[in-house]
Amino acid sequence: MDKEDLSQIEEDCNCYTCKNFSKAYLRHLLLSEELTFYTLSTIHNLFFFNRLMEDIRRAIRGGYFKEFSK
Ligand SMILES: [Zn+2]
């Protein structure tokens, strides 16, 4: 992570962390050993996996999981 990168972790992510904090700020928290870094990164990671599981369930219901998994 670049210390001047003001973009969010994942551009199309709507989680609290991505909507409110830049990569530069998260990098600062990590290097400062602020525990807030772990809270914010966990929020993004849980949001990511929740969205992934929704997409997988949708692919299974839609009968295109094999293509989706590639
Ligand atoms: Zn996010």
N, CA, C, O and the ligand as a Tripos MOL2 file, in Angstrom:
@<TRIPOS>MOLECULE
protein
  281   279    71     0     0
PROTEIN
NO_CHARGES

@<TRIPOS>ATOM
      1 N           0.8330   -1.1890    0.0000 N.3       1 MET1
      2 CA          0.0000    0.0000    0.0000 C.3       1 MET1
      3 C           0.8760    1.2500    0.0000 C.2       1 MET1
      4 O           1.7820    1.3960    0.8200 O.2       1 MET1
      5 N           0.5840    2.1340   -0.9280 N.am      2 ASP2
      6 CA          1.2960    3.4050   -1.0580 C.3       2 ASP2
      7 C           0.8170    4.3750    0.0240 C.2       2 ASP2
      8 O          -0.3820    4.4760    0.2850 O.2       2 ASP2
      9 N           1.7520    5.0820    0.6470 N.am      3 LYS3
     10 CA          1.3690    5.9700    1.7430 C.3       3 LYS3
     11 C           0.5650    7.1840    1.2900 C.2       3 LYS3
     12 O           0.0020    7.9010    2.1180 O.2       3 LYS3
     13 N           0.5100    7.4180   -0.0250 N.am      4 GLU4
     14 CA         -0.2780    8.5420   -0.5380 C.3       4 GLU4
     15 C          -1.4580    8.0950   -1.3950 C.2       4 GLU4
     16 O          -2.0810    8.9070   -2.0790 O.2       4 GLU4
     17 N          -1.7580    6.8110   -1.3520 N.am      5 ASP5
     18 CA         -2.8530    6.2520   -2.1530 C.3       5 ASP5
     19 C          -4.1800    6.4860   -1.4330 C.2       5 ASP5
     20 O          -4.4720    5.8490   -0.4210 O.2       5 ASP5
     21 N          -4.9800    7.4140   -1.9740 N.am      6 LEU6
     22 CA         -6.2400    7.7730   -1.3320 C.3       6 LEU6
     23 C          -7.4220    6.9440   -1.8350 C.2       6 LEU6
     24 O          -8.5690    7.2210   -1.4870 O.2       6 LEU6
     25 N          -7.1450    5.9380   -2.6460 N.am      7 SER7
     26 CA         -8.2330    5.0850   -3.1230 C.3       7 SER7
     27 C          -8.6370    4.1070   -2.0230 C.2       7 SER7
     28 O          -7.9330    3.9300   -1.0290 O.2       7 SER7
     29 N          -9.8080    3.4700   -2.2370 N.am      8 GLN8
     30 CA        -10.2620    2.4920   -1.2450 C.3       8 GLN8
     31 C          -9.6710    1.1250   -1.5660 C.2       8 GLN8
     32 O          -9.1290    0.9200   -2.6520 O.2       8 GLN8
     33 N          -9.7750    0.1880   -0.6210 N.am      9 ILE9
     34 CA         -9.1670   -1.1300   -0.7830 C.3       9 ILE9
     35 C          -9.6580   -1.8130   -2.0590 C.2       9 ILE9
     36 O          -8.8700   -2.3420   -2.8440 O.2       9 ILE9
     37 N         -10.9790   -1.7890   -2.2440 N.am     10 GLU10
     38 CA        -11.5780   -2.4360   -3.4110 C.3      10 GLU10
     39 C         -12.5820   -1.4460   -4.0080 C.2      10 GLU10
     40 O         -13.5250   -1.0320   -3.3330 O.2      10 GLU10
     41 N         -12.3810   -1.0720   -5.2620 N.am     11 GLU11
     42 CA        -13.1680    0.0080   -5.8680 C.3      11 GLU11
     43 C         -14.6760   -0.1960   -5.8310 C.2      11 GLU11
     44 O         -15.4090    0.7590   -5.5740 O.2      11 GLU11
     45 N         -15.1590   -1.4040   -6.0780 N.am     12 ASP12
     46 CA        -16.6050   -1.6010   -6.1450 C.3      12 ASP12
     47 C         -17.1900   -2.1380   -4.8370 C.2      12 ASP12
     48 O         -18.2950   -2.6820   -4.8310 O.2      12 ASP12
     49 N         -16.4680   -1.9900   -3.7450 N.am     13 CYS13
     50 CA        -16.9280   -2.5030   -2.4480 C.3      13 CYS13
     51 C         -17.7260   -1.4140   -1.7130 C.2      13 CYS13
     52 O         -17.3390   -0.2460   -1.6890 O.2      13 CYS13
     53 N         -18.8330   -1.8280   -1.1250 N.am     14 ASN14
     54 CA        -19.6870   -0.8830   -0.3930 C.3      14 ASN14
     55 C         -19.5980   -1.0530    1.1220 C.2      14 ASN14
     56 O         -20.4880   -0.5960    1.8400 O.2      14 ASN14
     57 N         -18.5600   -1.6910    1.6190 N.am     15 CYS15
     58 CA        -18.4490   -1.8940    3.0630 C.3      15 CYS15
     59 C         -18.0850   -0.5720    3.7680 C.2      15 CYS15
     60 O         -17.6370    0.3850    3.1350 O.2      15 CYS15
     61 N         -18.2870   -0.5500    5.0550 N.am     16 TYR16
     62 CA        -18.0030    0.6470    5.8610 C.3      16 TYR16
     63 C         -16.5480    1.0940    5.7060 C.2      16 TYR16
     64 O         -16.2710    2.2870    5.5770 O.2      16 TYR16
     65 N         -15.6320    0.1460    5.7170 N.am     17 THR17
     66 CA        -14.2100    0.4830    5.6200 C.3      17 THR17
     67 C         -13.8860    1.1240    4.2760 C.2      17 THR17
     68 O         -13.2350    2.1680    4.2320 O.2      17 THR17
     69 N         -14.3260    0.5190    3.1900 N.am     18 CYS18
     70 CA        -14.0210    1.0550    1.8630 C.3      18 CYS18
     71 C         -14.6960    2.3980    1.6230 C.2      18 CYS18
     72 O         -14.1440    3.2590    0.9370 O.2      18 CYS18
     73 N         -15.8790    2.5790    2.1810 N.am     19 LYS19
     74 CA        -16.6060    3.8240    1.9600 C.3      19 LYS19
     75 C         -16.0370    4.9860    2.7830 C.2      19 LYS19
     76 O         -16.2910    6.1470    2.4620 O.2      19 LYS19
     77 N         -15.2780    4.6900    3.8280 N.am     20 ASN20
     78 CA        -14.8370    5.7530    4.7360 C.3      20 ASN20
     79 C         -13.3320    5.9370    4.8910 C.2      20 ASN20
     80 O         -12.8880    6.9670    5.4000 O.2      20 ASN20
     81 N         -12.5300    4.9460    4.4570 N.am     21 PHE21
     82 CA        -11.0860    5.0300    4.7270 C.3      21 PHE21
     83 C         -10.2660    4.6730    3.4840 C.2      21 PHE21
     84 O         -10.6160    3.7640    2.7310 O.2      21 PHE21
     85 N          -9.1810    5.4000    3.2880 N.am     22 SER22
     86 CA         -8.2990    5.1600    2.1370 C.3      22 SER22
     87 C          -7.2370    4.1130    2.4780 C.2      22 SER22
     88 O          -7.0200    3.7750    3.6410 O.2      22 SER22
     89 N          -6.5860    3.6130    1.4310 N.am     23 LYS23
     90 CA         -5.4630    2.6900    1.6330 C.3      23 LYS23
     91 C          -4.3620    3.3730    2.4430 C.2      23 LYS23
     92 O          -3.7370    2.7480    3.3000 O.2      23 LYS23
     93 N          -4.1270    4.6590    2.1700 N.am     24 ALA24
     94 CA         -3.0770    5.3950    2.8820 C.3      24 ALA24
     95 C          -3.3620    5.4450    4.3850 C.2      24 ALA24
     96 O          -2.4590    5.2680    5.2020 O.2      24 ALA24
     97 N          -4.6290    5.6890    4.7410 N.am     25 TYR25
     98 CA         -4.9690    5.7490    6.1650 C.3      25 TYR25
     99 C          -4.8480    4.3660    6.8260 C.2      25 TYR25
    100 O          -4.3480    4.2420    7.9440 O.2      25 TYR25
    101 N          -5.3120    3.3390    6.1180 N.am     26 LEU26
    102 CA         -5.1970    1.9810    6.6650 C.3      26 LEU26
    103 C          -3.7290    1.5910    6.8410 C.2      26 LEU26
    104 O          -3.3570    0.9400    7.8180 O.2      26 LEU26
    105 N          -2.9040    2.0010    5.8770 N.am     27 ARG27
    106 CA         -1.4600    1.7430    5.9750 C.3      27 ARG27
    107 C          -0.8890    2.4280    7.2230 C.2      27 ARG27
    108 O          -0.0970    1.8400    7.9590 O.2      27 ARG27
    109 N          -1.3010    3.6690    7.4440 N.am     28 HIS28
    110 CA         -0.8590    4.4010    8.6230 C.3      28 HIS28
    111 C          -1.2590    3.6550    9.9060 C.2      28 HIS28
    112 O          -0.4520    3.5150   10.8260 O.2      28 HIS28
    113 N          -2.5110    3.1790    9.9570 N.am     29 LEU29
    114 CA         -2.9740    2.4530   11.1470 C.3      29 LEU29
    115 C          -2.1490    1.1870   11.3710 C.2      29 LEU29
    116 O          -1.7750    0.8700   12.5000 O.2      29 LEU29
    117 N          -1.8710    0.4660   10.2780 N.am     30 LEU30
    118 CA         -1.1010   -0.7770   10.3790 C.3      30 LEU30
    119 C           0.3150   -0.5050   10.8900 C.2      30 LEU30
    120 O           0.7950   -1.1800   11.8010 O.2      30 LEU30
    121 N           0.9760    0.4880   10.2960 N.am     31 LEU31
    122 CA          2.3620    0.7840   10.6830 C.3      31 LEU31
    123 C           2.4500    1.3560   12.0970 C.2      31 LEU31
    124 O           3.4770    1.2230   12.7620 O.2      31 LEU31
    125 N           1.3720    1.9900   12.5530 N.am     32 SER32
    126 CA          1.3310    2.5490   13.9050 C.3      32 SER32
    127 C           0.8790    1.5140   14.9280 C.2      32 SER32
    128 O           0.7720    1.7960   16.1210 O.2      32 SER32
    129 N           0.6130    0.2940   14.4200 N.am     33 GLU33
    130 CA          0.1550   -0.8100   15.2770 C.3      33 GLU33
    131 C          -1.1310   -0.4550   16.0150 C.2      33 GLU33
    132 O          -1.3410   -0.8420   17.1640 O.2      33 GLU33
    133 N          -1.9880    0.2950   15.3170 N.am     34 GLU34
    134 CA         -3.2970    0.6390   15.8630 C.3      34 GLU34
    135 C          -4.2400   -0.5560   15.6730 C.2      34 GLU34
    136 O          -4.3570   -1.0960   14.5730 O.2      34 GLU34
    137 N          -4.8970   -0.9510   16.7350 N.am     35 LEU35
    138 CA         -5.8040   -2.0970   16.6530 C.3      35 LEU35
    139 C          -6.9950   -1.8140   15.7350 C.2      35 LEU35
    140 O          -7.6350   -2.7380   15.2340 O.2      35 LEU35
    141 N          -7.2820   -0.5470   15.5230 N.am     36 THR36
    142 CA         -8.3690   -0.1750   14.6210 C.3      36 THR36
    143 C          -8.1550   -0.7470   13.2270 C.2      36 THR36
    144 O          -9.1170   -1.0420   12.5170 O.2      36 THR36
    145 N          -6.8850   -0.9050   12.8340 N.am     37 PHE37
    146 CA         -6.5960   -1.4950   11.5250 C.3      37 PHE37
    147 C          -7.2520   -2.8630   11.4050 C.2      37 PHE37
    148 O          -7.8660   -3.1690   10.3830 O.2      37 PHE37
    149 N          -7.1290   -3.6770   12.4300 N.am     38 TYR38
    150 CA         -7.6690   -5.0470   12.3690 C.3      38 TYR38
    151 C          -9.1920   -5.0310   12.3530 C.2      38 TYR38
    152 O          -9.8110   -5.8590   11.6840 O.2      38 TYR38
    153 N          -9.7890   -4.1180   13.0670 N.am     39 THR39
    154 CA        -11.2500   -3.9950   13.0560 C.3      39 THR39
    155 C         -11.7190   -3.6200   11.6560 C.2      39 THR39
    156 O         -12.6330   -4.2430   11.1160 O.2      39 THR39
    157 N         -11.0920   -2.5980   11.0690 N.am     40 LEU40
    158 CA        -11.5080   -2.1260    9.7450 C.3      40 LEU40
    159 C         -11.2360   -3.1650    8.6630 C.2      40 LEU40
    160 O         -12.0530   -3.3380    7.7580 O.2      40 LEU40
    161 N         -10.1080   -3.8550    8.7420 N.am     41 SER41
    162 CA         -9.8220   -4.8770    7.7220 C.3      41 SER41
    163 C         -10.7550   -6.0760    7.8760 C.2      41 SER41
    164 O         -11.1370   -6.6950    6.8830 O.2      41 SER41
    165 N         -11.1240   -6.4070    9.1110 N.am     42 THR42
    166 CA        -12.0690   -7.5060    9.3340 C.3      42 THR42
    167 C         -13.4430   -7.1550    8.7780 C.2      42 THR42
    168 O         -14.1130   -8.0060    8.1940 O.2      42 THR42
    169 N         -13.8620   -5.9100    8.9530 N.am     43 ILE43
    170 CA        -15.1520   -5.4780    8.3790 C.3      43 ILE43
    171 C         -15.1430   -5.6860    6.8680 C.2      43 ILE43
    172 O         -16.1050   -6.2110    6.3070 O.2      43 ILE43
    173 N         -14.0610   -5.2750    6.2080 N.am     44 HIS44
    174 CA        -13.9740   -5.4590    4.7510 C.3      44 HIS44
    175 C         -13.9480   -6.9470    4.3970 C.2      44 HIS44
    176 O         -14.6500   -7.3700    3.4790 O.2      44 HIS44
    177 N         -13.1620   -7.7330    5.0980 N.am     45 ASN45
    178 CA        -13.0410   -9.1540    4.7670 C.3      45 ASN45
    179 C         -14.3600   -9.8990    4.9530 C.2      45 ASN45
    180 O         -14.7250  -10.7280    4.1190 O.2      45 ASN45
    181 N         -15.0740   -9.6130    6.0350 N.am     46 LEU46
    182 CA        -16.3710  -10.2720    6.2590 C.3      46 LEU46
    183 C         -17.3750   -9.8500    5.1880 C.2      46 LEU46
    184 O         -18.1420  -10.6730    4.6890 O.2      46 LEU46
    185 N         -17.3650   -8.5730    4.8400 N.am     47 PHE47
    186 CA        -18.2440   -8.0750    3.7780 C.3      47 PHE47
    187 C         -17.9280   -8.7790    2.4660 C.2      47 PHE47
    188 O         -18.8380   -9.1930    1.7470 O.2      47 PHE47
    189 N         -16.6370   -8.9180    2.1500 N.am     48 PHE48
    190 CA        -16.2010   -9.5820    0.9250 C.3      48 PHE48
    191 C         -16.6970  -11.0250    0.8710 C.2      48 PHE48
    192 O         -17.2620  -11.4520   -0.1360 O.2      48 PHE48
    193 N         -16.4860  -11.7800    1.9590 N.am     49 PHE49
    194 CA        -16.8770  -13.1920    1.9600 C.3      49 PHE49
    195 C         -18.3910  -13.3580    1.9710 C.2      49 PHE49
    196 O         -18.9140  -14.3040    1.3830 O.2      49 PHE49
    197 N         -19.0990  -12.4480    2.6330 N.am     50 ASN50
    198 CA        -20.5580  -12.4980    2.6210 C.3      50 ASN50
    199 C         -21.0810  -12.2950    1.1960 C.2      50 ASN50
    200 O         -21.9880  -12.9960    0.7480 O.2      50 ASN50
    201 N         -20.4890  -11.3190    0.4920 N.am     51 ARG51
    202 CA        -20.8840  -11.0510   -0.9010 C.3      51 ARG51
    203 C         -20.5160  -12.2290   -1.7980 C.2      51 ARG51
    204 O         -21.2870  -12.5970   -2.6840 O.2      51 ARG51
    205 N         -19.3420  -12.8230   -1.5750 N.am     52 LEU52
    206 CA        -18.9220  -13.9820   -2.3600 C.3      52 LEU52
    207 C         -19.9040  -15.1360   -2.1710 C.2      52 LEU52
    208 O         -20.2870  -15.7900   -3.1410 O.2      52 LEU52
    209 N         -20.3110  -15.3860   -0.9260 N.am     53 MET53
    210 CA        -21.2580  -16.4730   -0.6610 C.3      53 MET53
    211 C         -22.6080  -16.1880   -1.3020 C.2      53 MET53
    212 O         -23.2570  -17.1090   -1.7970 O.2      53 MET53
    213 N         -23.0380  -14.9460   -1.3030 N.am     54 GLU54
    214 CA        -24.2950  -14.5910   -1.9990 C.3      54 GLU54
    215 C         -24.1710  -14.8980   -3.4900 C.2      54 GLU54
    216 O         -25.0900  -15.4530   -4.0940 O.2      54 GLU54
    217 N         -23.0300  -14.5350   -4.0810 N.am     55 ASP55
    218 CA        -22.8100  -14.7900   -5.5150 C.3      55 ASP55
    219 C         -22.7870  -16.2870   -5.7970 C.2      55 ASP55
    220 O         -23.3220  -16.7330   -6.8120 O.2      55 ASP55
    221 N         -22.1700  -17.0740   -4.9050 N.am     56 ILE56
    222 CA        -22.1120  -18.5290   -5.0880 C.3      56 ILE56
    223 C         -23.5110  -19.1230   -5.0080 C.2      56 ILE56
    224 O         -23.8840  -19.9520   -5.8370 O.2      56 ILE56
    225 N         -24.2930  -18.6960   -4.0030 N.am     57 ARG57
    226 CA        -25.6680  -19.2130   -3.8830 C.3      57 ARG57
    227 C         -26.4940  -18.8670   -5.1230 C.2      57 ARG57
    228 O         -27.2730  -19.6870   -5.6080 O.2      57 ARG57
    229 N         -26.3150  -17.6370   -5.6310 N.am     58 ARG58
    230 CA        -27.0360  -17.2120   -6.8330 C.3      58 ARG58
    231 C         -26.6170  -18.0700   -8.0300 C.2      58 ARG58
    232 O         -27.4590  -18.4550   -8.8410 O.2      58 ARG58
    233 N         -25.3170  -18.3720   -8.1410 N.am     59 ALA59
    234 CA        -24.8270  -19.1870   -9.2550 C.3      59 ALA59
    235 C         -25.3540  -20.6150   -9.1600 C.2      59 ALA59
    236 O         -25.6780  -21.2250  -10.1780 O.2      59 ALA59
    237 N         -25.4410  -21.1510   -7.9440 N.am     60 ILE60
    238 CA        -25.9660  -22.5130   -7.7730 C.3      60 ILE60
    239 C         -27.4460  -22.5510   -8.1590 C.2      60 ILE60
    240 O         -27.8890  -23.4350   -8.8920 O.2      60 ILE60
    241 N         -28.2000  -21.5720   -7.6480 N.am     61 ARG61
    242 CA        -29.6410  -21.5230   -7.9830 C.3      61 ARG61
    243 C         -29.8620  -21.3210   -9.4820 C.2      61 ARG61
    244 O         -30.7990  -21.8690  -10.0630 O.2      61 ARG61
    245 N         -28.9830  -20.5240  -10.1000 N.am     62 GLY62
    246 CA        -29.1180  -20.2320  -11.5260 C.3      62 GLY62
    247 C         -28.5520  -21.3150  -12.4270 C.2      62 GLY62
    248 O         -28.6900  -21.2380  -13.6480 O.2      62 GLY62
    249 N         -27.9090  -22.3350  -11.8370 N.am     63 GLY63
    250 CA        -27.3790  -23.4450  -12.6260 C.3      63 GLY63
    251 C         -26.1080  -23.1200  -13.3870 C.2      63 GLY63
    252 O         -25.7840  -23.8100  -14.3540 O.2      63 GLY63
    253 N         -25.3750  -22.0850  -12.9780 N.am     64 TYR64
    254 CA        -24.1340  -21.7360  -13.6920 C.3      64 TYR64
    255 C         -22.9220  -21.6910  -12.7570 C.2      64 TYR64
    256 O         -21.9630  -20.9570  -12.9950 O.2      64 TYR64
    257 N         -22.9870  -22.4870  -11.6990 N.am     65 PHE65
    258 CA        -21.8920  -22.4730  -10.7260 C.3      65 PHE65
    259 C         -20.5630  -22.9170  -11.3340 C.2      65 PHE65
    260 O         -19.5150  -22.3550  -11.0170 O.2      65 PHE65
    261 N         -20.6040  -23.9340  -12.2170 N.am     66 LYS66
    262 CA        -19.3640  -24.4340  -12.8180 C.3      66 LYS66
    263 C         -18.6440  -23.3020  -13.5610 C.2      66 LYS66
    264 O         -17.4300  -23.1470  -13.4240 O.2      66 LYS66
    265 N         -19.3700  -22.5260  -14.3300 N.am     67 GLU67
    266 CA        -18.7720  -21.3910  -15.0430 C.3      67 GLU67
    267 C         -18.3240  -20.3190  -14.0490 C.2      67 GLU67
    268 O         -17.2500  -19.7340  -14.1890 O.2      67 GLU67
    269 N         -19.1540  -20.0750  -13.0570 N.am     68 PHE68
    270 CA        -18.8400  -19.0570  -12.0420 C.3      68 PHE68
    271 C         -17.5470  -19.3860  -11.3160 C.2      68 PHE68
    272 O         -16.7350  -18.4980  -11.0570 O.2      68 PHE68
    273 N         -17.3500  -20.6560  -10.9870 N.am     69 SER69
    274 CA        -16.1920  -21.0450  -10.1780 C.3      69 SER69
    275 C         -14.8690  -20.8600  -10.9190 C.2      69 SER69
    276 O         -13.8080  -20.7940  -10.2990 O.2      69 SER69
    277 N         -14.9390  -20.7780  -12.2360 N.am     70 LYS70
    278 CA        -13.7120  -20.5520  -13.0090 C.3      70 LYS70
    279 C         -13.3000  -19.1010  -12.8890 C.2      70 LYS70
    280 O         -12.2900  -18.6960  -13.4650 O.2      70 LYS70
    281 ZN        -14.6460   -3.0540    1.4800 Zn       71 ZN71
@<TRIPOS>BOND
     1     1     2 1
     2     2     3 1
     3     3     4 2
     4     3     5 am
     5     5     6 1
     6     6     7 1
     7     7     8 2
     8     7     9 am
     9     9    10 1
    10    10    11 1
    11    11    12 2
    12    11    13 am
    13    13    14 1
    14    14    15 1
    15    15    16 2
    16    15    17 am
    17    17    18 1
    18    18    19 1
    19    19    20 2
    20    19    21 am
    21    21    22 1
    22    22    23 1
    23    23    24 2
    24    23    25 am
    25    25    26 1
    26    26    27 1
    27    27    28 2
    28    27    29 am
    29    29    30 1
    30    30    31 1
    31    31    32 2
    32    31    33 am
    33    33    34 1
    34    34    35 1
    35    35    36 2
    36    35    37 am
    37    37    38 1
    38    38    39 1
    39    39    40 2
    40    39    41 am
    41    41    42 1
    42    42    43 1
    43    43    44 2
    44    43    45 am
    45    45    46 1
    46    46    47 1
    47    47    48 2
    48    47    49 am
    49    49    50 1
    50    50    51 1
    51    51    52 2
    52    51    53 am
    53    53    54 1
    54    54    55 1
    55    55    56 2
    56    55    57 am
    57    57    58 1
    58    58    59 1
    59    59    60 2
    60    59    61 am
    61    61    62 1
    62    62    63 1
    63    63    64 2
    64    63    65 am
    65    65    66 1
    66    66    67 1
    67    67    68 2
    68    67    69 am
    69    69    70 1
    70    70    71 1
    71    71    72 2
    72    71    73 am
    73    73    74 1
    74    74    75 1
    75    75    76 2
    76    75    77 am
    77    77    78 1
    78    78    79 1
    79    79    80 2
    80    79    81 am
    81    81    82 1
    82    82    83 1
    83    83    84 2
    84    83    85 am
    85    85    86 1
    86    86    87 1
    87    87    88 2
    88    87    89 am
    89    89    90 1
    90    90    91 1
    91    91    92 2
    92    91    93 am
    93    93    94 1
    94    94    95 1
    95    95    96 2
    96    95    97 am
    97    97    98 1
    98    98    99 1
    99    99   100 2
   100    99   101 am
   101   101   102 1
   102   102   103 1
   103   103   104 2
   104   103   105 am
   105   105   106 1
   106   106   107 1
   107   107   108 2
   108   107   109 am
   109   109   110 1
   110   110   111 1
   111   111   112 2
   112   111   113 am
   113   113   114 1
   114   114   115 1
   115   115   116 2
   116   115   117 am
   117   117   118 1
   118   118   119 1
   119   119   120 2
   120   119   121 am
   121   121   122 1
   122   122   123 1
   123   123   124 2
   124   123   125 am
   125   125   126 1
   126   126   127 1
   127   127   128 2
   128   127   129 am
   129   129   130 1
   130   130   131 1
   131   131   132 2
   132   131   133 am
   133   133   134 1
   134   134   135 1
   135   135   136 2
   136   135   137 am
   137   137   138 1
   138   138   139 1
   139   139   140 2
   140   139   141 am
   141   141   142 1
   142   142   143 1
   143   143   144 2
   144   143   145 am
   145   145   146 1
   146   146   147 1
   147   147   148 2
   148   147   149 am
   149   149   150 1
   150   150   151 1
   151   151   152 2
   152   151   153 am
   153   153   154 1
   154   154   155 1
   155   155   156 2
   156   155   157 am
   157   157   158 1
   158   158   159 1
   159   159   160 2
   160   159   161 am
   161   161   162 1
   162   162   163 1
   163   163   164 2
   164   163   165 am
   165   165   166 1
   166   166   167 1
   167   167   168 2
   168   167   169 am
   169   169   170 1
   170   170   171 1
   171   171   172 2
   172   171   173 am
   173   173   174 1
   174   174   175 1
   175   175   176 2
   176   175   177 am
   177   177   178 1
   178   178   179 1
   179   179   180 2
   180   179   181 am
   181   181   182 1
   182   182   183 1
   183   183   184 2
   184   183   185 am
   185   185   186 1
   186   186   187 1
   187   187   188 2
   188   187   189 am
   189   189   190 1
   190   190   191 1
   191   191   192 2
   192   191   193 am
   193   193   194 1
   194   194   195 1
   195   195   196 2
   196   195   197 am
   197   197   198 1
   198   198   199 1
   199   199   200 2
   200   199   201 am
   201   201   202 1
   202   202   203 1
   203   203   204 2
   204   203   205 am
   205   205   206 1
   206   206   207 1
   207   207   208 2
   208   207   209 am
   209   209   210 1
   210   210   211 1
   211   211   212 2
   212   211   213 am
   213   213   214 1
   214   214   215 1
   215   215   216 2
   216   215   217 am
   217   217   218 1
   218   218   219 1
   219   219   220 2
   220   219   221 am
   221   221   222 1
   222   222   223 1
   223   223   224 2
   224   223   225 am
   225   225   226 1
   226   226   227 1
   227   227   228 2
   228   227   229 am
   229   229   230 1
   230   230   231 1
   231   231   232 2
   232   231   233 am
   233   233   234 1
   234   234   235 1
   235   235   236 2
   236   235   237 am
   237   237   238 1
   238   238   239 1
   239   239   240 2
   240   239   241 am
   241   241   242 1
   242   242   243 1
   243   243   244 2
   244   243   245 am
   245   245   246 1
   246   246   247 1
   247   247   248 2
   248   247   249 am
   249   249   250 1
   250   250   251 1
   251   251   252 2
   252   251   253 am
   253   253   254 1
   254   254   255 1
   255   255   256 2
   256   255   257 am
   257   257   258 1
   258   258   259 1
   259   259   260 2
   260   259   261 am
   261   261   262 1
   262   262   263 1
   263   263   264 2
   264   263   265 am
   265   265   266 1
   266   266   267 1
   267   267   268 2
   268   267   269 am
   269   269   270 1
   270   270   271 1
   271   271   272 2
   272   271   273 am
   273   273   274 1
   274   274   275 1
   275   275   276 2
   276   275   277 am
   277   277   278 1
   278   278   279 1
   279   279   280 2
@<TRIPOS>SUBSTRUCTURE
     1 MET1         2 RESIDUE 1 A MET
     2 ASP2         6 RESIDUE 1 A ASP
     3 LYS3        10 RESIDUE 1 A LYS
     4 GLU4        14 RESIDUE 1 A GLU
     5 ASP5        18 RESIDUE 1 A ASP
     6 LEU6        22 RESIDUE 1 A LEU
     7 SER7        26 RESIDUE 1 A SER
     8 GLN8        30 RESIDUE 1 A GLN
     9 ILE9        34 RESIDUE 1 A ILE
    10 GLU10       38 RESIDUE 1 A GLU
    11 GLU11       42 RESIDUE 1 A GLU
    12 ASP12       46 RESIDUE 1 A ASP
    13 CYS13       50 RESIDUE 1 A CYS
    14 ASN14       54 RESIDUE 1 A ASN
    15 CYS15       58 RESIDUE 1 A CYS
    16 TYR16       62 RESIDUE 1 A TYR
    17 THR17       66 RESIDUE 1 A THR
    18 CYS18       70 RESIDUE 1 A CYS
    19 LYS19       74 RESIDUE 1 A LYS
    20 ASN20       78 RESIDUE 1 A ASN
    21 PHE21       82 RESIDUE 1 A PHE
    22 SER22       86 RESIDUE 1 A SER
    23 LYS23       90 RESIDUE 1 A LYS
    24 ALA24       94 RESIDUE 1 A ALA
    25 TYR25       98 RESIDUE 1 A TYR
    26 LEU26      102 RESIDUE 1 A LEU
    27 ARG27      106 RESIDUE 1 A ARG
    28 HIS28      110 RESIDUE 1 A HIS
    29 LEU29      114 RESIDUE 1 A LEU
    30 LEU30      118 RESIDUE 1 A LEU
    31 LEU31      122 RESIDUE 1 A LEU
    32 SER32      126 RESIDUE 1 A SER
    33 GLU33      130 RESIDUE 1 A GLU
    34 GLU34      134 RESIDUE 1 A GLU
    35 LEU35      138 RESIDUE 1 A LEU
    36 THR36      142 RESIDUE 1 A THR
    37 PHE37      146 RESIDUE 1 A PHE
    38 TYR38      150 RESIDUE 1 A TYR
    39 THR39      154 RESIDUE 1 A THR
    40 LEU40      158 RESIDUE 1 A LEU
    41 SER41      162 RESIDUE 1 A SER
    42 THR42      166 RESIDUE 1 A THR
    43 ILE43      170 RESIDUE 1 A ILE
    44 HIS44      174 RESIDUE 1 A HIS
    45 ASN45      178 RESIDUE 1 A ASN
    46 LEU46      182 RESIDUE 1 A LEU
    47 PHE47      186 RESIDUE 1 A PHE
    48 PHE48      190 RESIDUE 1 A PHE
    49 PHE49      194 RESIDUE 1 A PHE
    50 ASN50      198 RESIDUE 1 A ASN
    51 ARG51      202 RESIDUE 1 A ARG
    52 LEU52      206 RESIDUE 1 A LEU
    53 MET53      210 RESIDUE 1 A MET
    54 GLU54      214 RESIDUE 1 A GLU
    55 ASP55      218 RESIDUE 1 A ASP
    56 ILE56      222 RESIDUE 1 A ILE
    57 ARG57      226 RESIDUE 1 A ARG
    58 ARG58      230 RESIDUE 1 A ARG
    59 ALA59      234 RESIDUE 1 A ALA
    60 ILE60      238 RESIDUE 1 A ILE
    61 ARG61      242 RESIDUE 1 A ARG
    62 GLY62      246 RESIDUE 1 A GLY
    63 GLY63      250 RESIDUE 1 A GLY
    64 TYR64      254 RESIDUE 1 A TYR
    65 PHE65      258 RESIDUE 1 A PHE
    66 LYS66      262 RESIDUE 1 A LYS
    67 GLU67      266 RESIDUE 1 A GLU
    68 PHE68      270 RESIDUE 1 A PHE
    69 SER69      274 RESIDUE 1 A SER
    70 LYS70      278 RESIDUE 1 A LYS
    71 ZN71       281 GROUP 0 **** ****
